[in-house]
């Protein structure tokens, strides 16, 4: 493993990539990191039974997708919110005519809120319509397999095909400097004390080569990552 200001980097076969992700995950867990950001990372990190292009690529596209806005979370489309905004505005006029200025201002404010929410939903939908094209035509040429949230930034690159098969470069950075130092210390302790690392994997019933374009093992039996 190489360590620099940009993160913890490993070069090797798919098993090396999987082990690198597991070690960093174990170090974060041992540092008492327990958050949604950690769960997102744990879900995205490469697994031994996965394939790079299909599985990691799909997870990358999902985590890079524009998140739902408040209107979408409420199950409301832009047209519905605009209709509600019009209703609130009409109610505001009625309160003005009745001399109830406080209620008029409240309904007017609600109307503006629905208009803003409708615009937000429409904008997010427009972005999603183009993001798949952008991902396929642009990001796959730049950094096709990456992850980024407030806790971890990571990327995997397919390297050269040598005699040993496909090689990969996997770099992971911890975005908090203090936590990064703690992870670095724990990774060093793993190197000093762990003589064998059991990769979290589906037990193989056949020969599996590199993760690129090869069917994963069929067995559903998984062994948990442990250290000896």
C-alpha positions in Angstrom: 0.0 0.0 0.0 1.1 3.5 -0.8 0.1 6.4 1.5 0.2 10.1 0.4 -1.7 13.3 0.9 -4.2 12.1 -1.7 -5.0 8.9 0.2 -4.3 5.2 0.6 -3.5 3.5 -2.7 -3.1 -0.1 -3.7 -2.1 -1.7 -7.0 -2.8 -5.3 -7.7 -5.4 -7.9 -8.6 -9.1 -7.8 -7.7 -8.5 -9.6 -4.4 -6.0 -6.9 -3.4 -8.6 -4.2 -4.2 -11.3 -6.0 -2.2 -8.9 -6.5 0.8 -7.8 -2.8 0.7 -11.5 -1.7 0.9 -12.1 -4.2 3.7 -9.1 -3.0 5.7 -10.1 0.7 5.5 -13.7 -0.2 6.4 -12.5 -2.2 9.4 -10.2 0.7 10.4 -13.2 3.2 10.2 -15.4 0.8 12.2 -12.7 0.4 14.9 -12.5 4.2 15.0 -16.2 4.2 16.0 -17.4 5.7 12.8 -21.0 4.9 12.5 -23.0 7.1 10.1 -25.0 7.1 6.9 -21.9 8.2 5.1 -20.1 5.1 6.4 -23.0 2.8 5.3 -22.9 4.4 1.8 -19.1 3.7 1.6 -19.6 0.1 2.9 -22.2 -0.5 0.3 -20.2 0.9 -2.6 -16.8 -0.6 -1.8 -15.8 -3.4 -4.2 -16.8 -6.9 -3.1 -15.0 -10.1 -4.2 -18.0 -11.6 -6.0 -18.6 -8.4 -8.0 -17.4 -7.3 -11.4 -16.0 -3.9 -12.0 -17.9 -2.7 -15.0 -21.3 -4.1 -14.2 -21.5 -4.0 -10.4 -19.2 -1.2 -9.3 -20.1 0.8 -12.4 -23.8 0.6 -11.5 -23.2 1.5 -7.9 -21.1 4.5 -9.1 -23.9 5.7 -11.3 -26.5 5.4 -8.5 -24.5 7.3 -5.9 -23.6 10.0 -8.5 -27.3 10.5 -9.4 -29.0 13.7 -8.4 -30.8 13.2 -5.1 -34.6 13.6 -4.7 -35.8 17.1 -3.7 -38.4 17.8 -1.0 -41.3 17.7 -3.5 -40.2 14.3 -4.9 -39.8 12.9 -1.4 -43.4 14.0 -0.7 -44.5 12.2 -3.9 -45.6 15.5 -5.6 -44.7 16.4 -9.2 -44.1 20.0 -10.4 -47.6 20.3 -11.9 -49.2 19.3 -8.6 -47.1 21.8 -6.6 -47.9 24.6 -9.1 -51.6 23.8 -8.8 -51.4 24.0 -5.0 -49.5 27.2 -5.3 -52.3 28.7 -7.3 -54.8 27.6 -4.7 -52.8 29.2 -1.9 -52.6 32.4 -3.9 -56.3 32.5 -4.5 -56.8 31.9 -0.7 -54.4 34.8 -0.1 -56.5 37.2 -2.2 -59.7 36.1 -0.4 -58.1 36.9 3.0 -57.0 40.3 1.7 -60.6 41.1 0.7 -61.8 40.0 4.1 -59.2 42.2 5.8 -57.3 39.3 7.3 -53.8 40.4 6.4 -52.0 37.8 8.6 -53.7 34.9 6.9 -53.2 36.5 3.5 -49.4 36.8 4.1 -49.3 33.2 5.3 -51.1 31.8 2.2 -48.9 34.0 0.0 -45.8 32.6 1.6 -47.0 29.1 1.2 -47.8 29.8 -2.5 -44.2 30.9 -3.0 -42.9 27.8 -1.3 -44.8 25.5 -3.6 -43.6 27.4 -6.7 -40.0 27.0 -5.5 -40.5 23.3 -4.8 -42.0 22.8 -8.3 -39.1 24.5 -9.9 -36.7 22.4 -7.8 -38.4 19.1 -8.8 -38.5 20.1 -12.5 -34.8 21.0 -12.5 -33.8 17.7 -10.8 -35.8 15.7 -13.4 -34.1 17.6 -16.2 -30.7 16.8 -14.8 -31.5 13.1 -14.4 -32.6 13.0 -18.1 -29.1 14.0 -19.2 -26.9 12.5 -16.5 -27.0 9.0 -17.9 -25.7 10.3 -21.2 -23.1 12.4 -19.4 -22.0 9.4 -17.3 -21.8 7.0 -20.3 -20.0 9.5 -22.7 -17.9 11.6 -20.3 -17.4 10.1 -16.9 -16.6 6.6 -18.2 -13.7 8.2 -20.0 -12.5 10.2 -17.0 -13.2 8.4 -13.7 -15.8 5.6 -14.3 -15.6 4.0 -10.9 -15.5 6.5 -8.1 -17.2 7.3 -4.8 -17.5 10.6 -2.9 -19.3 11.7 0.2 -18.3 13.7 3.3 -16.5 10.7 4.8 -14.6 9.0 1.9 -13.5 9.8 -1.6 -12.3 6.8 -3.7 -11.7 5.7 -7.2 -10.7 2.5 -9.1 -8.8 2.4 -12.3 -8.2 -0.5 -14.5 -4.5 -0.7 -15.2 -2.5 -2.8 -17.6 -3.1 -6.4 -18.6 0.1 -8.2 -17.8 0.9 -11.9 -17.7 -0.9 -12.1 -14.4 -4.2 -10.8 -15.8 -6.0 -7.6 -15.1 -4.4 -5.1 -12.7 -6.2 -2.4 -10.8 -5.3 0.8 -9.0 -7.6 1.6 -6.0 -7.2 4.9 -4.1 -9.2 5.8 -1.0 -9.0 9.1 0.9 -10.5 9.9 4.2 -11.8 13.5 4.0 -11.3 14.4 7.7 -7.6 14.9 8.4 -7.8 13.7 12.1 -9.7 10.6 11.2 -7.4 10.0 8.3 -4.5 9.9 10.7 -6.3 7.5 12.9 -7.1 5.2 10.0 -3.5 5.4 8.9 -2.4 4.2 12.4 -4.8 1.4 12.4 -3.8 0.2 8.9 -0.2 0.1 10.1 -1.3 -2.0 13.1 -3.0 -4.4 10.8 0.2 -4.8 8.8 2.1 -5.4 12.0 -0.3 -7.9 13.6 -2.3 -9.5 10.9 -0.6 -12.4 9.2 -3.5 -13.4 7.1 -6.6 -11.5 6.0 -9.7 -13.5 5.1 -11.4 -11.6 2.3 -15.1 -11.3 2.7 -16.1 -13.4 -0.2 -18.5 -15.9 -1.6 -16.8 -19.3 -1.5 -15.7 -20.2 -5.0 -17.0 -23.3 -6.7 -15.0 -22.7 -9.8 -12.1 -20.7 -11.0 -12.7 -16.9 -11.1 -10.2 -14.7 -12.8 -10.2 -10.9 -12.9 -13.4 -9.0 -12.1 -13.7 -7.6 -15.6 -16.1 -9.7 -17.7 -16.0 -12.9 -15.7 -19.0 -14.5 -14.1 -18.8 -14.5 -10.3 -19.0 -17.7 -8.2 -22.4 -19.2 -7.8 -22.4 -20.1 -4.1 -24.3 -17.8 -1.7 -22.2 -18.9 1.3 -20.2 -15.9 2.6 -17.4 -15.8 5.1 -17.1 -12.8 7.3 -13.9 -10.8 7.2 -11.7 -11.9 10.1 -8.1 -11.6 11.1 -5.7 -14.1 12.5 
